[in-house]
Amino acid sequence: MRDIKEFTRAELASWFEDHGMKSFRAGQVFKWIYLRQADNFDEMTDLAKDARALLNEHFYIPRLQIESTQFSADGTEKLLFKLEDGNYIESVLIPQKDHFTLCISSQVGCAQGCKFCLTAKGGFARNLTVAEIISQVRDARKHLAKRFDGKYQDDIEVQDGGKAGSLVNIVFMGMGEPLANYDAVVKSLHTLTDSDFGLKFSPRRVTLSTCGLVPEIRRLCMDTDANLAISLNATDDATRSMLMPINRRYPIKELLDACRSYKLKSRDKITFEYILIKGVNDSDDDAKRLVSMLGPIKSKMNIIPFNQHEKSDFKPPSSDEVSRFVQILLDRQVTAIVRKSKGDDISAACGQLRAKMV
């Protein structure tokens, strides 16, 4: 028995043809799973009984188990999911003005070892499957529907805006390095962005954040239209290698070369994330180097003051120091904003996820 969410719609259509049935059945099944949130094939009343029997013989539609939830004072909600093998992952629902963004995980733990990240302290267990990635989104949407009106709305609009309780944006910024689980992440995007019968997210509403796996960055623009975010965090190799071991394999020059050659649509930009750490990467010279480094790249900057946790001695700069750093960028026509991480009081902010029972 396989989790049917492992299949893209095209793959499921081929499967139906191989089993002597019309390929359009795949669209019907997808609509039931992703738009109507069906939990079993017997609910799919517009499928013939023999089709439902065949599906029951080969597939099932599991959900992730929500082991616990935590609410932040700012409205952020952290979901602790238990996987079928007993491992745990976390996803974070982040409230926006009239909708939600969901931060999802791509791995159980993380192998990258970034010094500022709590997730890295727990080590790496395994990659998530395609179905586990998709399930975080599907199950979070149902969870939100229950919170807001007690039922699922299959006409929810997620392309360009939202309404209270709607899930509009997906960011691969949870546990793990998305590009280290490249095939599963890219395959999951087919269902997440299936605009007919899938989860219907516009690709421009989906962002993948990477610590800098250069070969996968070079592939990504050919395989998806999702947004790219680069976790940069330093302006010289010595500092970045200390903070992010991946820099020893792919130093800053190689990373920026890959970004310069990344194919973007006319209005798109690469987002560079820069976690500002007091006395480490927050000097005026760092800010000026950022300006020269990013000049040739269509980009924007997210400046993120470091989120403290118990396993790091790093400290965030003061608000005045953050303002001074950002002003240097703005004065030199760099698009930059300070991103205040939400959910830090429940360890749901950037770099704080750890999949730990409360």
VMD Tcl script that draws the C-alpha trace (Angstrom):
set ca {
  {0.00 0.00 0.00}
  {1.35 3.40 -0.98}
  {0.46 6.89 0.13}
  {-1.29 8.24 -2.97}
  {0.15 11.71 -2.30}
  {3.48 10.37 -3.56}
  {2.02 10.60 -7.09}
  {1.79 13.71 -9.22}
  {-1.42 14.03 -11.21}
  {0.44 13.02 -14.39}
  {1.85 9.94 -12.67}
  {-1.56 8.95 -11.36}
  {-3.07 9.40 -14.81}
  {-0.46 7.00 -16.21}
  {-1.20 4.56 -13.39}
  {-4.90 4.55 -14.26}
  {-4.11 3.91 -17.93}
  {-1.81 1.03 -16.99}
  {-4.71 -0.47 -15.04}
  {-7.20 -0.19 -17.89}
  {-9.00 2.96 -16.80}
  {-9.36 6.45 -18.22}
  {-6.58 8.90 -17.27}
  {-9.06 11.67 -16.39}
  {-9.83 9.74 -13.20}
  {-6.61 11.19 -11.80}
  {-8.11 14.67 -11.83}
  {-11.21 13.44 -10.02}
  {-9.10 11.78 -7.33}
  {-6.92 14.86 -6.90}
  {-9.97 17.06 -6.50}
  {-11.28 14.84 -3.72}
  {-7.94 14.65 -1.90}
  {-6.76 18.24 -2.19}
  {-9.85 20.38 -2.72}
  {-12.41 18.39 -0.74}
  {-9.98 16.93 1.81}
  {-11.26 13.36 1.45}
  {-9.73 10.80 3.81}
  {-10.77 7.65 1.97}
  {-11.66 6.56 -1.53}
  {-15.20 5.52 -0.66}
  {-16.07 9.22 -0.30}
  {-15.30 9.73 -4.00}
  {-18.85 9.22 -5.21}
  {-18.25 10.32 -8.82}
  {-15.81 7.40 -9.29}
  {-17.17 4.04 -10.36}
  {-17.14 1.30 -7.73}
  {-14.48 -0.70 -9.59}
  {-12.20 2.38 -9.64}
  {-12.68 2.90 -5.91}
  {-12.01 -0.77 -5.25}
  {-8.80 -0.61 -7.28}
  {-7.63 2.46 -5.38}
  {-8.41 0.83 -2.04}
  {-6.34 -2.16 -3.08}
  {-3.23 -0.14 -3.88}
  {-3.31 3.16 -1.97}
  {-4.29 4.95 1.19}
  {-4.64 8.65 2.19}
  {-2.98 9.11 5.58}
  {-2.72 12.31 7.56}
  {0.13 13.46 9.72}
  {-0.65 13.22 13.41}
  {-0.75 16.62 15.11}
  {0.94 15.75 18.37}
  {0.73 19.24 19.86}
  {0.18 22.88 18.99}
  {1.58 26.05 20.55}
  {0.37 29.61 20.16}
  {2.60 32.66 20.31}
  {1.51 36.00 21.71}
  {1.70 37.36 18.13}
  {-0.73 34.73 16.79}
  {1.84 32.38 15.29}
  {0.94 28.72 15.72}
  {3.49 25.91 15.75}
  {2.32 22.42 14.78}
  {4.28 19.39 15.95}
  {3.62 16.53 13.53}
  {4.35 12.90 14.34}
  {5.34 10.83 11.30}
  {4.43 7.18 10.72}
  {7.93 6.02 11.76}
  {7.78 7.91 15.07}
  {9.92 10.86 14.00}
  {8.71 14.44 14.51}
  {8.76 17.58 12.40}
  {7.44 21.10 12.95}
  {5.52 23.47 10.69}
  {4.60 27.05 11.55}
  {1.45 28.98 10.66}
  {2.33 32.67 10.47}
  {-0.57 35.16 10.50}
  {-0.54 37.96 7.94}
  {-3.04 40.79 7.51}
  {-5.81 38.69 5.96}
  {-4.30 35.25 5.46}
  {-1.59 32.84 6.63}
  {1.87 31.78 5.52}
  {2.95 28.23 6.27}
  {6.60 27.47 6.99}
  {7.21 23.79 6.22}
  {10.00 21.29 6.80}
  {11.80 19.22 4.17}
  {13.87 16.93 6.42}
  {13.76 15.39 9.89}
  {16.53 17.46 11.45}
  {19.30 19.00 9.37}
  {22.83 17.98 8.38}
  {24.15 21.45 7.50}
  {25.41 22.37 10.96}
  {24.82 26.13 10.83}
  {26.07 27.55 14.11}
  {23.11 29.88 14.71}
  {20.41 27.24 14.12}
  {18.82 25.16 16.85}
  {17.55 22.57 14.38}
  {21.15 21.71 13.48}
  {21.95 20.89 17.09}
  {19.69 17.83 16.94}
  {21.44 16.33 13.93}
  {19.93 14.72 10.85}
  {17.61 11.70 10.74}
  {16.25 11.46 7.18}
  {14.67 13.22 4.23}
  {10.91 13.69 4.15}
  {8.95 11.92 1.46}
  {6.96 13.76 -1.19}
  {3.77 12.78 0.65}
  {5.06 14.07 4.01}
  {5.95 17.43 2.47}
  {2.55 17.78 0.80}
  {0.72 16.55 3.91}
  {2.05 19.44 5.99}
  {0.23 21.84 3.65}
  {-2.91 19.77 3.16}
  {-3.29 19.08 6.87}
  {-2.49 22.64 7.92}
  {-5.20 23.93 5.59}
  {-7.76 21.60 7.14}
  {-6.54 22.61 10.62}
  {-7.08 26.28 9.73}
  {-10.54 25.58 8.33}
  {-11.54 23.98 11.63}
  {-10.20 26.96 13.54}
  {-12.14 29.50 11.52}
  {-15.46 27.98 10.54}
  {-15.50 24.30 11.39}
  {-15.55 23.11 7.80}
  {-13.30 22.99 4.76}
  {-13.99 25.39 1.92}
  {-13.04 23.86 -1.42}
  {-13.46 27.20 -3.21}
  {-10.73 28.89 -1.17}
  {-8.75 31.35 -3.28}
  {-5.00 31.15 -2.85}
  {-3.65 32.65 -6.06}
  {-3.42 36.35 -5.27}
  {-4.91 37.06 -1.90}
  {-6.95 35.52 0.83}
  {-9.63 35.73 3.41}
  {-9.50 35.10 7.12}
  {-8.24 31.59 7.68}
  {-6.94 31.04 4.15}
  {-3.47 29.71 3.52}
  {-1.80 31.77 0.81}
  {1.99 31.42 1.01}
  {4.31 28.44 1.45}
  {7.92 28.84 2.54}
  {10.39 25.96 2.69}
  {12.17 27.47 5.68}
  {11.38 24.92 8.37}
  {13.53 21.99 9.47}
  {16.12 20.82 6.97}
  {17.78 22.03 3.78}
  {15.23 21.81 0.94}
  {17.81 21.44 -1.82}
  {19.45 18.52 0.02}
  {16.13 16.72 -0.54}
  {15.93 18.05 -4.07}
  {13.90 15.42 -5.93}
  {11.18 15.11 -3.28}
  {10.87 18.87 -2.83}
  {10.63 19.60 -6.55}
  {8.17 16.76 -7.08}
  {6.00 18.02 -4.23}
  {5.80 21.38 -6.00}
  {3.87 19.76 -8.87}
  {0.98 19.05 -6.52}
  {1.33 22.22 -4.46}
  {1.11 24.36 -7.62}
  {-1.34 22.22 -9.61}
  {-3.78 24.99 -10.47}
  {-6.59 22.70 -11.62}
  {-6.99 19.93 -9.05}
  {-4.00 20.19 -6.68}
  {-3.41 22.58 -3.81}
  {-3.57 25.55 -6.20}
  {-0.69 27.70 -4.94}
  {0.74 30.14 -7.43}
  {4.49 29.43 -7.87}
  {5.19 33.03 -6.92}
  {3.57 32.29 -3.55}
  {6.08 29.50 -2.85}
  {9.65 30.18 -1.67}
  {12.54 27.76 -1.22}
  {15.33 28.85 1.10}
  {18.78 27.29 0.77}
  {22.04 27.57 2.66}
  {23.82 27.54 -0.70}
  {23.96 24.16 -2.49}
  {25.34 25.52 -5.75}
  {24.70 22.58 -8.14}
  {21.07 22.36 -7.02}
  {20.62 26.14 -7.34}
  {21.77 25.88 -10.95}
  {19.16 23.16 -11.59}
  {16.30 24.77 -9.73}
  {15.37 27.50 -12.20}
  {14.88 24.81 -14.87}
  {12.63 22.68 -12.68}
  {10.33 25.19 -10.97}
  {9.07 28.78 -11.03}
  {9.06 28.99 -7.23}
  {10.95 31.84 -5.57}
  {14.54 31.38 -4.42}
  {15.94 32.64 -1.12}
  {19.61 32.41 -0.16}
  {20.70 32.24 3.47}
  {23.85 34.38 3.16}
  {24.68 35.69 6.65}
  {28.24 36.90 6.02}
  {30.28 38.93 3.55}
  {33.61 37.08 3.79}
  {34.46 33.41 3.54}
  {36.10 33.11 6.94}
  {33.00 34.35 8.78}
  {30.55 32.45 6.60}
  {32.52 29.20 6.93}
  {32.48 29.62 10.70}
  {28.72 30.19 10.69}
  {27.80 27.84 7.84}
  {30.06 24.84 7.08}
  {28.57 24.55 3.57}
  {30.67 27.59 2.64}
  {33.81 25.44 2.76}
  {32.43 23.43 -0.15}
  {30.73 26.30 -2.00}
  {32.38 29.61 -1.04}
  {30.73 32.97 -1.52}
  {32.11 33.58 -5.03}
  {30.70 30.28 -6.35}
  {27.38 30.95 -4.64}
  {27.05 34.44 -6.10}
  {28.09 33.20 -9.57}
  {25.21 30.71 -9.42}
  {22.84 33.49 -8.36}
  {23.98 35.79 -11.16}
  {23.25 33.09 -13.75}
  {19.91 32.12 -12.19}
  {17.13 32.64 -14.72}
  {14.48 34.98 -13.31}
  {11.26 36.28 -14.75}
  {11.25 40.02 -15.39}
  {9.66 41.07 -12.11}
  {11.28 38.44 -9.88}
  {14.23 38.85 -7.51}
  {16.35 36.49 -5.45}
  {15.88 37.09 -1.73}
  {19.05 37.14 0.35}
  {18.50 36.41 4.03}
  {21.02 37.87 6.44}
  {20.82 36.91 10.10}
  {22.37 39.84 11.96}
  {24.55 38.69 14.87}
  {26.12 41.15 17.27}
  {29.87 41.48 16.79}
  {29.99 38.81 14.08}
  {28.53 40.18 10.85}
  {26.94 43.52 11.75}
  {29.68 46.08 11.08}
  {29.44 49.05 8.71}
  {32.03 47.33 6.53}
  {29.82 44.25 6.32}
  {26.94 46.38 5.12}
  {29.10 48.12 2.51}
  {30.44 44.77 1.26}
  {26.88 43.53 0.88}
  {26.13 46.45 -1.41}
  {29.03 45.64 -3.73}
  {28.43 41.87 -3.60}
  {24.75 42.05 -4.56}
  {24.97 44.91 -7.02}
  {25.06 42.70 -10.17}
  {22.19 40.48 -8.96}
  {18.45 41.19 -9.11}
  {17.90 40.87 -5.41}
  {16.33 42.09 -2.21}
  {17.56 41.74 1.37}
  {15.78 40.36 4.41}
  {17.67 41.44 7.51}
  {16.80 39.13 10.41}
  {18.06 39.98 13.90}
  {19.36 36.78 15.48}
  {16.76 34.82 17.44}
  {18.33 33.70 20.69}
  {18.06 30.13 21.97}
  {19.58 28.21 24.83}
  {22.21 26.39 22.75}
  {23.94 29.45 21.31}
  {26.07 32.22 22.79}
  {25.32 34.54 19.89}
  {23.44 37.76 20.63}
  {21.26 40.01 18.47}
  {22.35 43.60 17.81}
  {20.43 46.41 19.45}
  {17.58 48.01 17.52}
  {19.77 51.06 16.87}
  {22.53 48.86 15.46}
  {20.05 47.06 13.22}
  {18.68 50.39 11.97}
  {22.17 51.70 11.24}
  {23.07 48.55 9.26}
  {19.91 48.69 7.19}
  {20.24 52.40 6.54}
  {23.64 51.87 4.94}
  {21.98 49.49 2.49}
  {19.03 51.79 1.81}
  {21.29 54.79 1.25}
  {22.99 52.82 -1.51}
  {19.73 51.80 -3.23}
  {19.64 48.23 -1.95}
  {16.11 46.95 -1.35}
  {16.21 45.84 2.28}
  {13.72 45.25 5.06}
  {14.05 44.12 8.64}
  {12.09 40.93 9.09}
  {10.95 40.52 12.66}
  {10.62 36.78 13.15}
  {7.29 35.78 14.60}
  {6.79 33.09 17.21}
  {10.09 33.48 19.06}
  {8.34 33.01 22.41}
  {7.39 29.44 21.41}
  {10.66 28.62 19.58}
  {8.92 28.96 16.21}
  {11.07 31.76 14.79}
  {13.81 31.46 12.19}
  {16.48 29.02 13.38}
  {14.54 27.82 16.43}
  {12.67 24.73 15.19}
  {13.66 21.50 16.91}
  {10.69 19.05 16.78}
  {10.61 18.62 20.52}
  {7.68 17.59 22.66}
  {6.46 20.45 24.85}
}
mol new
graphics top color blue
foreach p $ca { graphics top sphere $p radius 0.5 }
foreach p [lrange $ca 0 end-1] q [lrange $ca 1 end] { graphics top cylinder $p $q radius 0.2 }
display resetview
